[in-house]
Amino acid sequence: MNSRDAYITSIKGVGSKMAELFAKVDVFTVNDLLEYYPRDYKSYPAPVSIASVKVGDMVAISGQITDSLSILGSSRKKIITCHVSDGQGVLSLTWFNALFLKNVLRKGGHYVFYGRVRQYKGALSMEHPEYFTIEDYKLKMGHLLPVYVKTAGLSDNSIIKFVRQAMGEGVSKREYITQDLLDSMNLMDLDMAIRQVHFPDSREKLERARKRIAFDELFFFLLEIKSMKALTEEETVGIIISDFKAGRDFVKSLPFDLTAGQKSTIKEIEKDLASGHIMRRIIQGDVGSGKTVVALRAMIDVCRAGYQAAMMAPTEVLSSQHYETIREYFEKYDIDIEVALLTGSTKKRERDAIYEGLSTGRIGIVVGTHAIIQEGVTFGKLGLVITDEQHRFGVKQRDFLAKKGAFPHVLVMSATPIPRTLGLILYGDMDISLIKDMPAERLPIKNCVVGRESRQTSYNFIKKEIAAGHQAFIICPLVEESENMDVCDVISYSADLRRQMPGVTVEYLHGKMKNSEKNDIMERFAAGDIDVLVSTTVIEVGINVPNATVMMIEDADRFGLATLHQLRGRVGRGAAQGYCIMINGSGSDKSKERLDIMNKSNDGFYIANEDLKSRGIGDMLGLRQSGEMSFKMADIYEDADILKLASRLADDVLPKMNEKEAADNPFISEVYSRFKKAAENSRIDAL
C-alpha cells in the first residue's frame, strides 16, 4: 500500500521522465495525483444522421467510408482525407500528419466518428475527428470520461492510467470524519468521493463526490480563518489615529460629493483607527463605487500621523494604475506624501532606493504586487496595510504583509459581490463595510442578451464603437479549441476575428501566457494601441481602461452571474456609455432566464443573491470559474449550504484544536494534524 505522501514514481509505470511531466502541473506525490481532479468530463452522445447536423455541432456520425484515404501536402505536413456516408448524407474527414490511419481505416469499413462539424468549400467536414469501431463506441456511450488540464507529453489516457494504477495499488485511508458524523451531514466517504470524481458512475454520484471534496476545502479554509480571528481578538494595537483633519480636508477639496455608502464606510474606518484595536475591515462595493477614494483617505490620515501605508494589488497593471491615481490626486491637491511603486519589473537601482526609503520612513505610501512582501522589504513605521481584490491573495500572503509592521491596521477592497450571509462566514476574521450606491456621474451599463445568430450584428456595433475612438473586450470561455466542448476559444476566435475585421487591431490574452506577455498586452490595451482584446476571464480583475465601451461575452451561459457582472464592470468606466453584449450559446430556456437577471440589473449584490439561487448541477459540469475563490472544487455560490455546514463544524472543532484534545480524540487528532500540515504548506490559499 502506498503512502499518500510517497513520491509519484512509487506508482507502477511512472519513471523519471513521466515524473518530470507531472511536475509541470504541480503533481509530485501520490496524493497530488489523486487530487489532480478533472477539469471537465467528456460524454459521447448517440450517433445522429449527417442530414441533421449543423455547422459548429459536436456530434457522432455512424457511417461507411466510401473511398480510399488520400494523402496530400508537403513532406512536413501531410493531409489525410476520405469521405463517410450514412445513407442520408456525406461528410468529408480530414487529419493532419496521421499517416498511420492508412492502415487503420479501410474503404467500406463501418465506423463512428466524433468531432465538430465545419464547412469547407460549401461541404460539411470534420477535422481530426475521433474514430471508433461500432462496438467500442457502444462501450463509451453513456459514461462520463475525465478530461484533465495537461501539458505537452501528458494525455488524458496516461493520466487515467496512472490514477487507476494508484487506486488499484491502494493508498493509506484518507477519511478522517467518523461515520456517524458523515451520516448526520449527508456526506460521502472521502475515499469514495475521490474515486467518483475521477471515474463517476453517474452524474448524481459525481455531484455528491464534488460536494464532499468541496466540504473539505471549505472546512480547512474556515478553520484557518477562524483561528486567525481568535488570535486577532487577543491582540491590541499601539497605533491609535485620532486626528482626521487631513483626510477630511482632502475629501472637501474633491470636485464631487461622496455617496452615502462612502461616507458611512469612512466613519467606520475612523472609529476602527481610533479604537485601540487592530482594524481588520473589508470594503465591498461594485466596480466604480469609489472604494479607492475611501482607502486613499485612510492612507492620508495614517501618514499624517507619522506612519506608512502599503497597498497590494494582484497585477502589475492594476498596481501601476493605483499608483498613478494616487500621484495625480496628490499633485492636484498639493499633498506632500512620497509615493513609490514596487513590482517585479522594478529595476534594481530603483528597487534598492525604494527599500531604503521604506526602511527609513521617507516613503509614506508604497503600491505594488507581491513584490511588497519580499524578504528584503522592511518598513520604518508601517501603520496600514491595504489589499485590493483580496480573493486573489492567500491568507498567508495577507497576514505576511501585515506582519511587516507592529500590528498595523488592515483594510481590504473587493468588487466581488458576495451575499452578506456568505460574507459573514468567508470574511469571518473581518468586519464588513458595504458601498452599494454608485456615484451620480456614472452611467449605467446598457445590456443585451442575444443568440449566436446575432454575432455579426454585434461585430458591426463593435466596429462603430472603434470608429468612434473606443475599444472593446470579447470574452471566450476556453484558451484553445476543445474536442469535446462546443464553446468559443481565445486563440482560434482571435484569428477568425482578424479576418472578419481587417484594419482593426486584435490581440488575445489568457492565463497560460507568461506574466511579462500578459502585462505587455494589458499595457498596450490600456494605452489604446489595441482595438479589440479577446480574452478569458483573466481580465475580470486588474485592468482599468476608461476608453473601453463594449464587453461582448461569448457563451455567457457558461459563466456564473457574479463572474459576468465582474466582466461587465470592465467597461463604461469613462465618460462614454458602456455596453455589455451576452451571447447565449446554448439557447436553452434556463440559460435565458438566468441571463435575463443580468439584462435587467446592474446591481452586483442583487445579482450575487440571484446567482446563489439559480445555480445547479449543470454549472458543475461546465467550466470552472475564476475570480470569486480559487478552490479546486468548492464554489461559494453553488456550495452555500456546504459552506454553512463546514462553518458549524469548524466552530465546534476550533476550541478543541490542541495537543491534549488531539491525544484523547482520534477525530480531533486527525483534523489537528491535517490542519497543521495544510497551514505549513500554505495549501489553503483561497482568500
QUIVENCOR-V348555 format. One record per residue. RES is the residue in one letter. PHI is phi in whole degrees, 0 to 359 (NA if undefined). Layout:
RES & PHI
RES & PHI
//
This chain:
M & NA
N & 282
S & 285
R & 300
D & 271
A & 295
Y & 297
I & 297
T & 291
S & 287
I & 278
K & 303
G & 98
V & 265
G & 265
S & 295
K & 292
M & 293
A & 297
E & 295
L & 294
F & 296
A & 299
K & 292
V & 249
D & 62
V & 249
F & 239
T & 239
V & 301
N & 296
D & 301
L & 295
L & 293
E & 263
Y & 271
Y & 286
P & 301
R & 274
D & 194
Y & 224
K & 261
S & 233
Y & 278
P & 277
A & 294
P & 300
V & 237
S & 283
I & 298
A & 296
S & 265
V & 281
K & 237
V & 301
G & 99
D & 290
M & 263
V & 221
A & 250
I & 240
S & 253
G & 196
Q & 250
I & 288
T & 264
D & 214
S & 290
L & 295
S & 254
I & 239
L & 235
G & 98
S & 271
S & 292
R & 273
K & 222
K & 268
I & 248
I & 253
T & 226
C & 196
H & 231
V & 234
S & 231
D & 245
G & 89
Q & 245
G & 183
V & 234
L & 229
S & 271
L & 239
T & 225
W & 229
F & 245
N & 51
A & 231
L & 298
F & 298
L & 296
K & 300
N & 259
V & 250
L & 258
R & 244
K & 302
G & 89
G & 285
H & 255
Y & 221
V & 247
F & 245
Y & 236
G & 180
R & 267
V & 280
R & 236
Q & 237
Y & 226
K & 54
G & 82
A & 246
L & 285
S & 209
M & 228
E & 255
H & 51
P & 290
E & 286
Y & 226
F & 215
T & 287
I & 300
E & 295
D & 296
Y & 291
K & 300
L & 290
K & 276
M & 301
G & 88
H & 254
L & 263
L & 255
P & 291
V & 235
Y & 251
V & 289
K & 234
T & 236
A & 304
G & 104
L & 258
S & 237
D & 303
N & 297
S & 290
I & 296
I & 302
K & 302
F & 283
V & 295
R & 298
Q & 299
A & 297
M & 291
G & 293
E & 285
G & 85
V & 231
S & 302
K & 302
R & 264
E & 297
Y & 234
I & 264
T & 295
Q & 298
D & 300
L & 290
L & 300
D & 297
S & 294
M & 262
N & 56
L & 250
M & 285
D & 303
L & 298
D & 297
M & 293
A & 297
I & 295
R & 296
Q & 289
V & 293
H & 282
F & 225
P & 292
D & 281
S & 198
R & 296
E & 295
K & 291
L & 298
E & 295
R & 296
A & 293
R & 298
K & 298
R & 293
I & 293
A & 299
F & 301
D & 298
E & 300
L & 290
F & 298
F & 287
F & 297
L & 291
L & 300
E & 291
I & 300
K & 290
S & 290
M & 296
K & 296
A & 298
L & 292
T & 297
E & 295
E & 275
E & 270
T & 245
V & 237
G & 272
I & 266
I & 243
I & 255
S & 237
D & 254
F & 247
K & 298
A & 299
G & 294
R & 293
D & 296
F & 300
V & 295
K & 297
S & 281
L & 293
P & 279
F & 218
D & 271
L & 287
T & 283
A & 299
G & 294
Q & 297
K & 297
S & 292
T & 293
I & 299
K & 298
E & 295
I & 293
E & 303
K & 298
D & 297
L & 295
A & 265
S & 282
G & 90
H & 242
I & 292
M & 284
R & 226
R & 233
I & 249
I & 258
Q & 256
G & 194
D & 301
V & 304
G & 89
S & 278
G & 97
K & 293
T & 296
V & 297
V & 297
A & 294
L & 296
R & 300
A & 295
M & 297
I & 298
D & 297
V & 293
C & 293
R & 293
A & 274
G & 98
Y & 247
Q & 247
A & 230
A & 233
M & 240
M & 246
A & 239
P & 283
T & 226
E & 295
V & 296
L & 294
S & 300
S & 297
Q & 294
H & 299
Y & 300
E & 295
T & 299
I & 297
R & 299
E & 297
Y & 299
F & 294
E & 291
K & 293
Y & 251
D & 53
I & 259
D & 266
I & 246
E & 286
V & 240
A & 232
L & 246
L & 231
T & 225
G & 296
S & 270
T & 296
K & 295
K & 303
R & 298
E & 292
R & 298
D & 298
A & 294
I & 293
Y & 305
E & 295
G & 295
L & 286
S & 293
T & 272
G & 91
R & 297
I & 276
G & 276
I & 228
V & 240
V & 243
G & 184
T & 261
H & 303
A & 302
I & 295
I & 261
Q & 292
E & 301
G & 286
V & 272
T & 231
F & 244
G & 289
K & 212
L & 285
G & 246
L & 214
V & 243
I & 237
T & 242
D & 259
E & 54
Q & 293
H & 293
R & 274
F & 244
G & 286
V & 306
K & 297
Q & 295
R & 298
D & 292
F & 296
L & 296
A & 299
K & 284
K & 291
G & 236
A & 273
F & 57
P & 289
H & 287
V & 235
L & 233
V & 236
M & 246
S & 214
A & 262
T & 283
P & 283
I & 244
P & 306
R & 303
T & 300
L & 278
G & 299
L & 297
I & 275
L & 293
Y & 256
G & 299
D & 265
M & 225
D & 273
I & 244
S & 244
L & 248
I & 247
K & 264
D & 267
M & 252
P & 304
A & 299
E & 280
R & 281
L & 281
P & 297
I & 293
K & 267
N & 247
C & 208
V & 243
V & 226
G & 268
R & 297
E & 293
S & 263
R & 300
Q & 295
T & 298
S & 295
Y & 300
N & 297
F & 294
I & 299
K & 301
K & 295
E & 294
I & 294
A & 298
A & 275
G & 96
H & 258
Q & 229
A & 218
F & 255
I & 231
I & 255
C & 240
P & 291
L & 248
V & 281
E & 235
E & 299
S & 252
E & 291
N & 242
M & 229
D & 271
V & 224
C & 284
D & 235
V & 298
I & 291
S & 289
Y & 297
S & 298
A & 298
D & 292
L & 294
R & 298
R & 290
Q & 286
M & 235
P & 298
G & 90
V & 259
T & 279
V & 241
E & 228
Y & 236
L & 214
H & 205
G & 291
K & 278
M & 286
K & 294
N & 304
S & 297
E & 292
K & 298
N & 298
D & 297
I & 297
M & 295
E & 293
R & 293
F & 292
A & 298
A & 279
G & 89
D & 279
I & 241
D & 277
V & 232
L & 251
V & 267
S & 211
T & 277
T & 286
V & 300
I & 272
E & 306
V & 229
G & 109
I & 213
N & 235
V & 234
P & 302
N & 279
A & 280
T & 242
V & 237
M & 242
M & 251
I & 243
E & 285
D & 51
A & 300
D & 294
R & 278
F & 253
G & 291
L & 297
A & 297
T & 294
L & 300
H & 294
Q & 298
L & 296
R & 301
G & 291
R & 283
V & 243
G & 71
R & 267
G & 249
A & 282
A & 280
Q & 295
G & 256
Y & 228
C & 232
I & 251
M & 252
I & 269
N & 274
G & 290
S & 275
G & 74
S & 287
D & 297
K & 296
S & 292
K & 298
E & 296
R & 294
L & 291
D & 295
I & 298
M & 293
N & 295
K & 263
S & 222
N & 250
D & 273
G & 299
F & 284
Y & 297
I & 296
A & 299
N & 292
E & 293
D & 300
L & 300
K & 282
S & 266
R & 284
G & 199
I & 298
G & 300
D & 291
M & 295
L & 271
G & 268
L & 265
R & 295
Q & 277
S & 251
G & 119
E & 294
M & 213
S & 247
F & 289
K & 288
M & 237
A & 292
D & 225
I & 296
Y & 275
E & 295
D & 255
A & 302
D & 293
I & 295
L & 301
K & 294
L & 297
A & 296
S & 295
R & 296
L & 292
A & 298
D & 298
D & 286
V & 278
L & 307
P & 297
K & 263
M & 279
N & 211
E & 301
K & 294
E & 297
A & 297
A & 291
D & 260
N & 229
P & 303
F & 296
I & 297
S & 302
E & 291
V & 298
Y & 300
S & 295
R & 292
F & 296
K & 297
K & 294
A & 296
A & 294
E & 296
N & 271
S & 54
R & 281
I & 275
D & 223
A & 255
L & 233
//
